[in-house]
């Protein structure tokens, strides 16, 4: 299977925050943002694998800034690393200032998707070859995040988590 670059899976979703999507403080509901990020991740995973892809986990979400009513929100998602059948997807959430057009980062998240066949069985996906410095950083960190998840789930012996252990050496 030929390797792919993260840019081949890039998904950009841009939308407006409407009144029905806000909490009593007139900020976007966290759950609404999670749903938008899940949709962007799904498209990203399908673009990379060319298969049906299902959410395996939401590994990390940081709600760093509220997203006010009326904001233009852009979610950018890319596969940061692929494993056998799973893909880690890194998402950046941006808010656009209505007056200046300047964008600022509001949130980020990391989702994991698994590519499956028509019967729901996991299938192999193409490896990733990162190109930019940011893609390389996220690619390297993805293995440590995976090892940490496996250790915490009891599916990997901590002594075998070589990439994770290297952080502490």
C-alpha positions as protocol buffer text, in pm:
chain_id: "A"
residue {
  index: 1
  type: UNK
  ca { x: 0 y: 0 z: 0 }
}
residue {
  index: 2
  type: UNK
  ca { x: 147 y: 335 z: -103 }
}
residue {
  index: 3
  type: UNK
  ca { x: 210 y: 595 z: 168 }
}
residue {
  index: 4
  type: UNK
  ca { x: 11 y: 918 z: 169 }
}
residue {
  index: 5
  type: UNK
  ca { x: 80 y: 1267 z: 296 }
}
residue {
  index: 6
  type: UNK
  ca { x: -140 y: 1422 z: 565 }
}
residue {
  index: 7
  type: UNK
  ca { x: -246 y: 1692 z: 318 }
}
residue {
  index: 8
  type: UNK
  ca { x: -427 y: 1428 z: 110 }
}
residue {
  index: 9
  type: UNK
  ca { x: -673 y: 1381 z: 396 }
}
residue {
  index: 10
  type: UNK
  ca { x: -721 y: 1751 z: 479 }
}
residue {
  index: 11
  type: UNK
  ca { x: -1078 y: 1842 z: 558 }
}
residue {
  index: 12
  type: UNK
  ca { x: -1186 y: 2200 z: 621 }
}
residue {
  index: 13
  type: UNK
  ca { x: -1535 y: 2267 z: 756 }
}
residue {
  index: 14
  type: UNK
  ca { x: -1651 y: 2626 z: 799 }
}
residue {
  index: 15
  type: UNK
  ca { x: -1980 y: 2719 z: 960 }
}
residue {
  index: 16
  type: UNK
  ca { x: -2158 y: 2991 z: 1155 }
}
residue {
  index: 17
  type: UNK
  ca { x: -2262 y: 2965 z: 1522 }
}
residue {
  index: 18
  type: UNK
  ca { x: -2641 y: 3005 z: 1538 }
}
residue {
  index: 19
  type: UNK
  ca { x: -2859 y: 3085 z: 1843 }
}
residue {
  index: 20
  type: UNK
  ca { x: -2997 y: 2729 z: 1870 }
}
residue {
  index: 21
  type: UNK
  ca { x: -2639 y: 2599 z: 1909 }
}
residue {
  index: 22
  type: UNK
  ca { x: -2544 y: 2812 z: 2208 }
}
residue {
  index: 23
  type: UNK
  ca { x: -2554 y: 2780 z: 2586 }
}
residue {
  index: 24
  type: UNK
  ca { x: -2696 y: 3043 z: 2827 }
}
residue {
  index: 25
  type: UNK
  ca { x: -2368 y: 3239 z: 2794 }
}
residue {
  index: 26
  type: UNK
  ca { x: -2426 y: 3263 z: 2415 }
}
residue {
  index: 27
  type: UNK
  ca { x: -2126 y: 3042 z: 2337 }
}
residue {
  index: 28
  type: UNK
  ca { x: -2126 y: 2733 z: 2118 }
}
residue {
  index: 29
  type: UNK
  ca { x: -2226 y: 2420 z: 2312 }
}
residue {
  index: 30
  type: UNK
  ca { x: -1925 y: 2192 z: 2367 }
}
residue {
  index: 31
  type: UNK
  ca { x: -2131 y: 1898 z: 2242 }
}
residue {
  index: 32
  type: UNK
  ca { x: -2210 y: 2082 z: 1919 }
}
residue {
  index: 33
  type: UNK
  ca { x: -1840 y: 2144 z: 1863 }
}
residue {
  index: 34
  type: UNK
  ca { x: -1765 y: 1776 z: 1936 }
}
residue {
  index: 35
  type: UNK
  ca { x: -2022 y: 1670 z: 1675 }
}
residue {
  index: 36
  type: UNK
  ca { x: -1872 y: 1906 z: 1416 }
}
residue {
  index: 37
  type: UNK
  ca { x: -1523 y: 1772 z: 1491 }
}
residue {
  index: 38
  type: UNK
  ca { x: -1649 y: 1413 z: 1464 }
}
residue {
  index: 39
  type: UNK
  ca { x: -1793 y: 1486 z: 1118 }
}
residue {
  index: 40
  type: UNK
  ca { x: -1469 y: 1650 z: 1003 }
}
residue {
  index: 41
  type: UNK
  ca { x: -1268 y: 1355 z: 1140 }
}
residue {
  index: 42
  type: UNK
  ca { x: -1495 y: 1106 z: 966 }
}
residue {
  index: 43
  type: UNK
  ca { x: -1444 y: 1274 z: 630 }
}
residue {
  index: 44
  type: UNK
  ca { x: -1070 y: 1293 z: 692 }
}
residue {
  index: 45
  type: UNK
  ca { x: -1046 y: 923 z: 781 }
}
residue {
  index: 46
  type: UNK
  ca { x: -1250 y: 824 z: 477 }
}
residue {
  index: 47
  type: UNK
  ca { x: -1033 y: 1038 z: 250 }
}
residue {
  index: 48
  type: UNK
  ca { x: -721 y: 866 z: 382 }
}
residue {
  index: 49
  type: UNK
  ca { x: -852 y: 510 z: 383 }
}
residue {
  index: 50
  type: UNK
  ca { x: -1107 y: 526 z: 99 }
}
residue {
  index: 51
  type: UNK
  ca { x: -1318 y: 307 z: 328 }
}
residue {
  index: 52
  type: UNK
  ca { x: -1596 y: 344 z: 578 }
}
residue {
  index: 53
  type: UNK
  ca { x: -1436 y: 479 z: 895 }
}
residue {
  index: 54
  type: UNK
  ca { x: -1579 y: 470 z: 1245 }
}
residue {
  index: 55
  type: UNK
  ca { x: -1495 y: 667 z: 1557 }
}
residue {
  index: 56
  type: UNK
  ca { x: -1281 y: 455 z: 1791 }
}
residue {
  index: 57
  type: UNK
  ca { x: -1207 y: 720 z: 2052 }
}
residue {
  index: 58
  type: UNK
  ca { x: -1187 y: 1086 z: 2131 }
}
residue {
  index: 59
  type: UNK
  ca { x: -837 y: 1097 z: 2276 }
}
residue {
  index: 60
  type: UNK
  ca { x: -810 y: 1464 z: 2362 }
}
residue {
  index: 61
  type: UNK
  ca { x: -1023 y: 1775 z: 2347 }
}
residue {
  index: 62
  type: UNK
  ca { x: -915 y: 2117 z: 2467 }
}
residue {
  index: 63
  type: UNK
  ca { x: -1183 y: 2384 z: 2493 }
}
residue {
  index: 64
  type: UNK
  ca { x: -933 y: 2667 z: 2523 }
}
residue {
  index: 65
  type: UNK
  ca { x: -1160 y: 2956 z: 2422 }
}
residue {
  index: 66
  type: UNK
  ca { x: -1535 y: 3000 z: 2406 }
}
residue {
  index: 67
  type: UNK
  ca { x: -1684 y: 3037 z: 2060 }
}
residue {
  index: 68
  type: UNK
  ca { x: -1942 y: 3317 z: 2070 }
}
residue {
  index: 69
  type: UNK
  ca { x: -2276 y: 3335 z: 1893 }
}
residue {
  index: 70
  type: UNK
  ca { x: -2235 y: 3458 z: 1536 }
}
residue {
  index: 71
  type: UNK
  ca { x: -1873 y: 3342 z: 1506 }
}
residue {
  index: 72
  type: UNK
  ca { x: -1740 y: 3191 z: 1189 }
}
residue {
  index: 73
  type: UNK
  ca { x: -1579 y: 2863 z: 1296 }
}
residue {
  index: 74
  type: UNK
  ca { x: -1336 y: 2665 z: 1082 }
}
residue {
  index: 75
  type: UNK
  ca { x: -1229 y: 2312 z: 1168 }
}
residue {
  index: 76
  type: UNK
  ca { x: -919 y: 2177 z: 997 }
}
residue {
  index: 77
  type: UNK
  ca { x: -857 y: 1803 z: 1026 }
}
residue {
  index: 78
  type: UNK
  ca { x: -573 y: 1583 z: 896 }
}
residue {
  index: 79
  type: UNK
  ca { x: -455 y: 1231 z: 960 }
}
residue {
  index: 80
  type: UNK
  ca { x: -148 y: 1276 z: 1180 }
}
residue {
  index: 81
  type: UNK
  ca { x: -49 y: 908 z: 1181 }
}
residue {
  index: 82
  type: UNK
  ca { x: -189 y: 576 z: 1069 }
}
residue {
  index: 83
  type: UNK
  ca { x: -133 y: 240 z: 1227 }
}
residue {
  index: 84
  type: UNK
  ca { x: -260 y: -98 z: 1102 }
}
residue {
  index: 85
  type: UNK
  ca { x: -628 y: -10 z: 1062 }
}
residue {
  index: 86
  type: UNK
  ca { x: -652 y: 300 z: 1280 }
}
residue {
  index: 87
  type: UNK
  ca { x: -584 y: 662 z: 1205 }
}
residue {
  index: 88
  type: UNK
  ca { x: -511 y: 941 z: 1450 }
}
residue {
  index: 89
  type: UNK
  ca { x: -673 y: 1264 z: 1335 }
}
residue {
  index: 90
  type: UNK
  ca { x: -559 y: 1597 z: 1469 }
}
residue {
  index: 91
  type: UNK
  ca { x: -806 y: 1885 z: 1456 }
}
residue {
  index: 92
  type: UNK
  ca { x: -751 y: 2258 z: 1491 }
}
residue {
  index: 93
  type: UNK
  ca { x: -1051 y: 2485 z: 1551 }
}
residue {
  index: 94
  type: UNK
  ca { x: -1027 y: 2848 z: 1443 }
}
residue {
  index: 95
  type: UNK
  ca { x: -1248 y: 3152 z: 1502 }
}
residue {
  index: 96
  type: UNK
  ca { x: -1255 y: 3430 z: 1246 }
}
residue {
  index: 97
  type: UNK
  ca { x: -1283 y: 3788 z: 1365 }
}
residue {
  index: 98
  type: UNK
  ca { x: -1577 y: 3937 z: 1174 }
}
residue {
  index: 99
  type: UNK
  ca { x: -1426 y: 4284 z: 1150 }
}
residue {
  index: 100
  type: UNK
  ca { x: -1062 y: 4209 z: 1062 }
}
residue {
  index: 101
  type: UNK
  ca { x: -1086 y: 3859 z: 913 }
}
residue {
  index: 102
  type: UNK
  ca { x: -800 y: 3748 z: 1139 }
}
residue {
  index: 103
  type: UNK
  ca { x: -817 y: 3390 z: 1260 }
}
residue {
  index: 104
  type: UNK
  ca { x: -725 y: 3272 z: 1607 }
}
residue {
  index: 105
  type: UNK
  ca { x: -704 y: 2919 z: 1739 }
}
residue {
  index: 106
  type: UNK
  ca { x: -984 y: 2839 z: 1981 }
}
residue {
  index: 107
  type: UNK
  ca { x: -963 y: 2465 z: 2036 }
}
residue {
  index: 108
  type: UNK
  ca { x: -797 y: 2143 z: 1930 }
}
residue {
  index: 109
  type: UNK
  ca { x: -873 y: 1774 z: 1950 }
}
residue {
  index: 110
  type: UNK
  ca { x: -739 y: 1432 z: 1862 }
}
residue {
  index: 111
  type: UNK
  ca { x: -974 y: 1158 z: 1742 }
}
residue {
  index: 112
  type: UNK
  ca { x: -899 y: 799 z: 1645 }
}
residue {
  index: 113
  type: UNK
  ca { x: -1089 y: 631 z: 1362 }
}
residue {
  index: 114
  type: UNK
  ca { x: -1074 y: 276 z: 1231 }
}
residue {
  index: 115
  type: UNK
  ca { x: -1126 y: 186 z: 866 }
}
residue {
  index: 116
  type: UNK
  ca { x: -1365 y: -105 z: 815 }
}
residue {
  index: 117
  type: UNK
  ca { x: -1497 y: -315 z: 529 }
}
residue {
  index: 118
  type: UNK
  ca { x: -1865 y: -350 z: 436 }
}
residue {
  index: 119
  type: UNK
  ca { x: -1907 y: -606 z: 717 }
}
residue {
  index: 120
  type: UNK
  ca { x: -1757 y: -379 z: 982 }
}
residue {
  index: 121
  type: UNK
  ca { x: -1425 y: -565 z: 1004 }
}
residue {
  index: 122
  type: UNK
  ca { x: -1108 y: -354 z: 1037 }
}
residue {
  index: 123
  type: UNK
  ca { x: -900 y: -318 z: 720 }
}
residue {
  index: 124
  type: UNK
  ca { x: -544 y: -203 z: 666 }
}
residue {
  index: 125
  type: UNK
  ca { x: -478 y: 162 z: 585 }
}
residue {
  index: 126
  type: UNK
  ca { x: -191 y: 335 z: 406 }
}
residue {
  index: 127
  type: UNK
  ca { x: 100 y: 470 z: 609 }
}
residue {
  index: 128
  type: UNK
  ca { x: 156 y: 844 z: 648 }
}
residue {
  index: 129
  type: UNK
  ca { x: 463 y: 1036 z: 542 }
}
residue {
  index: 130
  type: UNK
  ca { x: 459 y: 1376 z: 717 }
}
residue {
  index: 131
  type: UNK
  ca { x: 592 y: 1671 z: 520 }
}
residue {
  index: 132
  type: UNK
  ca { x: 583 y: 1987 z: 733 }
}
residue {
  index: 133
  type: UNK
  ca { x: 754 y: 2034 z: 1070 }
}
residue {
  index: 134
  type: UNK
  ca { x: 416 y: 2041 z: 1245 }
}
residue {
  index: 135
  type: UNK
  ca { x: 310 y: 1720 z: 1070 }
}
residue {
  index: 136
  type: UNK
  ca { x: 638 y: 1556 z: 1177 }
}
residue {
  index: 137
  type: UNK
  ca { x: 588 y: 1663 z: 1540 }
}
residue {
  index: 138
  type: UNK
  ca { x: 232 y: 1532 z: 1545 }
}
residue {
  index: 139
  type: UNK
  ca { x: 338 y: 1209 z: 1369 }
}
residue {
  index: 140
  type: UNK
  ca { x: 609 y: 1138 z: 1629 }
}
residue {
  index: 141
  type: UNK
  ca { x: 384 y: 1223 z: 1923 }
}
residue {
  index: 142
  type: UNK
  ca { x: 105 y: 998 z: 1790 }
}
residue {
  index: 143
  type: UNK
  ca { x: 304 y: 683 z: 1869 }
}
residue {
  index: 144
  type: UNK
  ca { x: 363 y: 800 z: 2226 }
}
residue {
  index: 145
  type: UNK
  ca { x: -8 y: 878 z: 2265 }
}
residue {
  index: 146
  type: UNK
  ca { x: -99 y: 534 z: 2131 }
}
residue {
  index: 147
  type: UNK
  ca { x: 145 y: 361 z: 2366 }
}
residue {
  index: 148
  type: UNK
  ca { x: 10 y: 557 z: 2662 }
}
residue {
  index: 149
  type: UNK
  ca { x: -347 y: 458 z: 2573 }
}
residue {
  index: 150
  type: UNK
  ca { x: -248 y: 92 z: 2542 }
}
residue {
  index: 151
  type: UNK
  ca { x: -61 y: 96 z: 2874 }
}
residue {
  index: 152
  type: UNK
  ca { x: -354 y: 261 z: 3053 }
}
residue {
  index: 153
  type: UNK
  ca { x: -596 y: 9 z: 2899 }
}
residue {
  index: 154
  type: UNK
  ca { x: -375 y: -280 z: 3018 }
}
residue {
  index: 155
  type: UNK
  ca { x: -308 y: -388 z: 2658 }
}
residue {
  index: 156
  type: UNK
  ca { x: 64 y: -308 z: 2665 }
}
residue {
  index: 157
  type: UNK
  ca { x: 329 y: -370 z: 2926 }
}
residue {
  index: 158
  type: UNK
  ca { x: 481 y: -34 z: 3031 }
}
residue {
  index: 159
  type: UNK
  ca { x: 828 y: -179 z: 2974 }
}
residue {
  index: 160
  type: UNK
  ca { x: 740 y: -232 z: 2606 }
}
residue {
  index: 161
  type: UNK
  ca { x: 635 y: 131 z: 2554 }
}
residue {
  index: 162
  type: UNK
  ca { x: 977 y: 232 z: 2422 }
}
residue {
  index: 163
  type: UNK
  ca { x: 875 y: 564 z: 2267 }
}
residue {
  index: 164
  type: UNK
  ca { x: 690 y: 663 z: 2582 }
}
residue {
  index: 165
  type: UNK
  ca { x: 979 y: 559 z: 2808 }
}
residue {
  index: 166
  type: UNK
  ca { x: 1219 y: 768 z: 2600 }
}
residue {
  index: 167
  type: UNK
  ca { x: 1045 y: 1081 z: 2730 }
}
residue {
  index: 168
  type: UNK
  ca { x: 1168 y: 997 z: 3079 }
}
residue {
  index: 169
  type: UNK
  ca { x: 1523 y: 887 z: 2998 }
}
